Amino acid sequence: MPRAAPRRMKIAEEDENDGGLHAGLPILSILLILCAFSRQIPGSTGSAVPPPFRLIGAKRFRILTPAIAMTASNPMTQAGPKAEAKIMRVIAALERREPDRVPVGEFFWTAFVRRCKAELPVGEDFNPYRYWDLDMVVLAPNMDPRVQPVQLVEDSPQRKVVRTGFGATIESRPGCPMPAFLDFDTKTFAQMEALAFDDPADPRRYCAPIADQINAVGDALNLNVPSFVERVNAHAGDFCVFGSVCEPHEMLWRIIGSENALVKMGEAPARLARFIERLGDFLAGIAQAQIAAANGRLAGLYIWGDVAYRRGMLFSPRYWREVYKPQVKRLCEIARAAGLKTVYHGCGNASAIYPDLIEIGVDACNPLEAKAGLDVVALKRQYGARWAFNGNLDVRALATNDRALVRREVLRKLNAAKGGGFILQSDHSIPDDVSPATYDYVVQLARKHGSYPLRLEECGEEIGG
């Protein structure tokens, strides 16, 4: 793959009092030096390194990209043959070209992984990506506004309650698939405007195994997640590795709550837009810093952005276009400047903004929830070679564990891979009512029928130009 000209990215802080710019060190240099330093301290987790970083509060924060910068990412220069084949496969699909076979990616609920450990001849170190030899892995750094470990407030057999670097208080209960958000430190506009963000280039976000909300608090509580860099290095030899970054709305609801975010949007849309722009500045820094920290091992970025529900957008598409679209565009530009692909992960039915995502350079959309009325074959007919797709296997069909229904679901959705442009994956994540044997069958079908030329038999459909 061609390498882009070297570039250097700096962080700068603009003081509202004097308008001056205080340029920071190049992100690549500071992260690599401090990551190495944190690993050399005996017994250090990395979090003990004194952080000589600015706090981003009321001051306006922006990302600068002067002419000398880090080398654009080319993960194949550091990949072994196995990873190289997968990177080429995924990139070809995202560029709407036919690779050797349709790539397979996936996300898994923790309960499914537990079921695999119980039903398959595997140990406690079971990794579904390695077991099924999937093509891509998506990893996230620490994106908490404040870099601090998740605090365990209550720990009982009935429930666990934690406080996070988002200022959120979250409850996790056994048997509940998702945690409950109980409270938020930030509620009012005044609190939002006073909220300070720790530096997005703080190496603890990338080099320290510190517990953060996105990685540690989900359908299970996991306070022992290795650092972002450690996870990237562990997977880069065998997979196409994507980093990830939230877009501003995904951050906003985690900071002030979903309902409050929509209320504030109605109360004072312009005032909220100013906070969203601050979030955009912070997230641009997260995108740049993780690319630097991964040191050429990323092939792309997932952009997490839930702005829709089952029937459509959570708020006006016009407001999204005016306020959020420029921030998502910034993330795409950062990825593209580093030679990376982008996949927008938006749950629900966000089809109202699909043309906008194409316009600003998003390469593919995920997860394309079937239960929200989305059909990847119809989308392929609509957008043709303009866009790629990642997902849409209806987990409701997979959860029947009926092989005839599962076969039809997989083979029909593979029609979207005609001419390239499709990564096979569920329409969100694999739940525990899908048996490990059924998921194994899905992978077998993908390998047998998803090799080019596609062999879809009775499930083949005309796609058109």
MOHURA-V668920 format. One record per backbone hydrogen bond with DSSP energy under -1.0 kcal/mol. NH is the residue of the N-H (numbers start at 0). CO is the residue of the C=O. E is the energy in kcal/mol with one decimal. If there is no record, write none. Layout:
NH;CO;E + NH;CO;E
This chain:
7;68;-1.4 + 9;63;-1.9 + 11;61;-1.6 + 13;59;-1.9 + 14;19;-1.8 + 18;14;-2.8 + 21;12;-1.4 + 23;10;-3.0 + 26;8;-1.7 + 29;25;-2.2 + 30;26;-2.5 + 31;27;-2.3 + 32;28;-2.3 + 33;29;-2.3 + 34;30;-2.8 + 35;31;-2.0 + 36;32;-2.2 + 37;33;-2.6 + 38;34;-1.6 + 39;35;-1.0 + 43;40;-2.5 + 48;45;-1.2 + 52;50;-1.7 + 55;196;-3.1 + 61;11;-1.5 + 63;9;-2.1 + 68;6;-1.7 + 72;337;-3.0 + 76;73;-2.0 + 77;74;-1.3 + 83;79;-2.8 + 84;80;-2.0 + 85;81;-1.5 + 86;82;-2.9 + 87;83;-2.4 + 88;84;-1.9 + 89;85;-2.7 + 90;86;-2.8 + 91;87;-2.1 + 92;88;-1.9 + 93;89;-2.4 + 94;90;-1.6 + 95;92;-1.6 + 96;91;-3.0 + 101;449;-2.2 + 104;423;-2.3 + 108;429;-2.3 + 112;108;-1.6 + 113;109;-2.3 + 114;110;-2.1 + 115;111;-2.3 + 116;112;-2.1 + 117;113;-1.5 + 118;114;-2.2 + 119;115;-2.8 + 121;119;-2.4 + 125;122;-1.4 + 130;126;-2.8 + 131;127;-2.2 + 133;128;-2.0 + 134;103;-2.6 + 136;239;-2.1 + 138;241;-2.8 + 141;204;-1.7 + 145;164;-1.6 + 147;145;-1.2 + 150;162;-3.0 + 152;160;-2.5 + 153;160;-1.8 + 155;158;-2.3 + 159;171;-2.5 + 160;153;-2.4 + 161;169;-2.7 + 162;150;-2.2 + 163;167;-1.8 + 166;163;-2.1 + 168;182;-2.7 + 169;161;-2.7 + 170;179;-3.2 + 171;159;-3.0 + 175;172;-1.9 + 179;170;-2.9 + 181;168;-2.8 + 182;168;-1.4 + 184;166;-2.9 + 191;187;-2.3 + 192;188;-2.6 + 193;189;-1.4 + 196;55;-4.0 + 197;144;-3.4 + 201;198;-1.8 + 204;201;-2.1 + 205;202;-1.2 + 206;202;-3.2 + 209;207;-2.1 + 215;211;-2.5 + 216;212;-2.1 + 217;219;-1.9 + 221;215;-2.9 + 228;205;-3.0 + 230;226;-2.4 + 231;227;-2.7 + 232;228;-2.7 + 233;229;-2.0 + 234;230;-1.3 + 235;231;-2.1 + 237;234;-1.8 + 238;234;-1.7 + 239;134;-2.6 + 241;136;-2.9 + 242;299;-2.5 + 244;301;-2.4 + 246;303;-2.6 + 250;246;-1.3 + 251;247;-3.0 + 252;248;-2.2 + 254;250;-1.4 + 255;251;-2.6 + 256;252;-1.7 + 260;256;-2.1 + 261;257;-1.5 + 262;258;-2.3 + 263;259;-2.9 + 264;260;-1.6 + 265;261;-1.4 + 266;262;-2.4 + 267;263;-2.4 + 271;267;-2.5 + 272;268;-2.0 + 273;269;-1.4 + 274;270;-1.2 + 275;271;-2.5 + 276;272;-2.0 + 277;273;-1.5 + 278;274;-2.3 + 279;275;-2.2 + 280;276;-2.0 + 281;277;-2.2 + 282;278;-2.7 + 283;279;-2.2 + 284;280;-1.7 + 285;281;-1.8 + 286;282;-2.5 + 287;283;-2.3 + 288;284;-2.6 + 289;285;-2.2 + 290;286;-1.7 + 291;287;-2.0 + 292;288;-2.7 + 293;289;-2.3 + 298;240;-3.2 + 300;340;-2.7 + 301;242;-2.4 + 302;342;-2.8 + 303;244;-2.0 + 304;344;-2.9 + 306;304;-1.1 + 308;311;-3.4 + 313;306;-2.6 + 319;315;-2.0 + 320;316;-2.5 + 321;317;-2.3 + 322;318;-2.6 + 324;319;-3.0 + 327;323;-2.2 + 328;324;-2.5 + 329;325;-1.6 + 330;326;-1.6 + 331;327;-2.1 + 332;328;-2.4 + 333;329;-2.3 + 334;330;-2.3 + 335;331;-2.9 + 336;332;-2.4 + 337;333;-1.1 + 338;335;-1.6 + 339;334;-3.0 + 340;298;-1.9 + 342;300;-2.0 + 343;363;-2.6 + 344;302;-2.5 + 345;365;-2.8 + 348;308;-3.0 + 352;349;-2.1 + 353;350;-1.0 + 356;352;-2.2 + 357;353;-2.3 + 358;354;-2.2 + 359;355;-2.0 + 360;357;-1.2 + 361;356;-2.5 + 362;341;-1.1 + 363;341;-1.1 + 364;387;-1.2 + 365;343;-2.8 + 371;368;-1.2 + 372;369;-2.0 + 373;368;-1.6 + 378;374;-2.3 + 379;375;-2.3 + 380;376;-1.8 + 381;377;-2.0 + 382;378;-3.0 + 383;379;-2.3 + 385;382;-2.5 + 387;362;-1.6 + 388;420;-2.4 + 389;364;-2.5 + 390;422;-1.5 + 391;366;-1.7 + 392;424;-2.2 + 397;393;-1.8 + 398;394;-2.4 + 399;396;-1.0 + 400;397;-1.6 + 405;401;-2.8 + 406;402;-2.6 + 407;403;-2.1 + 408;404;-2.3 + 409;405;-2.5 + 410;406;-2.7 + 411;407;-2.4 + 412;408;-1.9 + 413;409;-1.5 + 414;411;-1.7 + 415;412;-1.7 + 416;413;-1.7 + 417;414;-1.6 + 419;416;-2.7 + 422;388;-2.4 + 423;102;-2.4 + 426;392;-2.2 + 429;106;-2.4 + 433;430;-1.4 + 438;434;-2.3 + 439;435;-2.4 + 440;436;-1.7 + 441;437;-2.0 + 442;438;-2.1 + 443;439;-2.2 + 444;440;-2.7 + 445;441;-2.3 + 446;442;-2.3 + 447;443;-2.5 + 448;444;-2.9 + 449;445;-1.5 + 451;99;-2.2 + 454;448;-1.5 + 458;455;-2.4 + 459;456;-1.7
